[in-house]
Amino acid sequence: MKLPDIEDLNPDHLSVYRERAAAATEQWHALRSNTDALQQELAAMRGTATSPDGYVSAVVNLQGLLQELDLDPRIYRQTDSEALAALVKNTVQKAAEDAAQRAQAVMDRLFPGQNLDALARGEIPSFPET
């Protein structure tokens, strides 16, 4: 986003820019004051999922790394190893999606309207045109 030259700025818009700067500063101070708690909350965050048949349960951390995998003994009645592998893989993926949704909920609480995926990609939100 290209910023306008200083001489092209409309004086009527200066109050809007000041309000936006004040809001951004306030958000920054809120984040700074809660950084430790936020880091602990995100580090402890887990995503969970259970397969549709209830035979596979998975727990992953925020990075999607498998923390727990529970297999119901009834699952061994299946003889199709490819189907079992797909069931485990899909359940772990659902748990990772759950973890991402939980992290987004934390971001929504702290920064309403900000998208965690976009911020992770380095996308900086732009100011709306006035």
N, C-alpha and C positions, 0 to 999 in steps of 0.2 A: 504494500500500500504506500503510495507516494504522498508525503505530507505537503501541504500547500506552503508556498513561500510566505514569510511573515507579513509582507505587505498585502498579500491577497486574503488575509484572514478577516473575516467579518467580525467587528467588535461585538456584535450582538451574540455571537457564538462563543465568546470567551467564557461566559459563565457556565456554559455547557461543558467546555473543556476542563474548567476548574472543578466542576462537580465530578466528572469522570476521573480526573487525577486524584481527587480526594477519596473517591470510592475505591480506586485501585490501591491507594496507599493504605486505606483501612483494611482491605483484604490482605495485603502483604503483612501488616502488623498482626492480624488475626492468625495468619499462617505461622508467622515466626513464634508467636506466643504458644502455639499448640503443636509445634514441630515434634517434640519428644513424644507426646501422647499419640500423635498421628502415626509416627514411625512404629510405635509399639502396637497400635491397633492394626496397622497394615501387616506387620510382621506376624501377628497372631492370626490373621484372617485365613479362613479355610473355606473351600467350596466343597459341597457334597452332592452326590447323586446316587440314585439307585436305579438299576435296570428295570424296564417295564415288568419283567417277570419276578422281580424281587430277589433274584439269585446273586446279583453282583452289586456291591456298594463300594464307592470310592470316595476318598477324601484327598484333596490336593491343596497345596499352599497357593499363595497369590501368583507365583511364577508358573503354576500349573504342574509342579513336581508332585508326584504321587506320594502321599504321606501314609495312607492306609488303603488296603484292598481287602475286602471281605467277600468270600465266596461261600454261598450256601452249599452244604453237602449235596443237595439235590442236583446241583449243576453237573456233577460227575456222571449223571445218567445220560447226558448228551454224548454222542460219539463223534459229532462234527466239530473238530478242533478249530476249523476256520470260523464257524459260527460263534464258537465260544470266544475266540480272539476278537472278533468284531464286536461282540457284546461287551467285553471288557473295555476295548478301545472307545466305543461310543459312550460308555458310562463314565470313563475318565474324562472324556471331552466335555460331557455335560457338567461334571464337577468343576472343570476349569472355567466354563461359561458362568457357573454359579459364583465362583470366586471373583470373576471380572465384574459381575453385576453387583456384588457386595462392595467391591472397591469403588465402583461408580456411585453407589449410594452414599459412601463416605464423602466423595468429592461433591456430590449434589448438596450434601449437608453443609459443607464448608464453602463451596463455590458454586452456588446455583447457576445452572446454565452452561457450565464448562464440561467438555467432553474429555474423559480421561484418555481415550484412545488418541484423540487429536493432539492433546498435550504431549503424550508419549512420543508421537511422531514429530514433535517440535513445532506444531502449528500454533501460531500465536493468534488469539482471537482479534479480529479487527473491530474498530469502533464503527458504529453505524454512521452513515452520512447524515449531516444536518443541513 
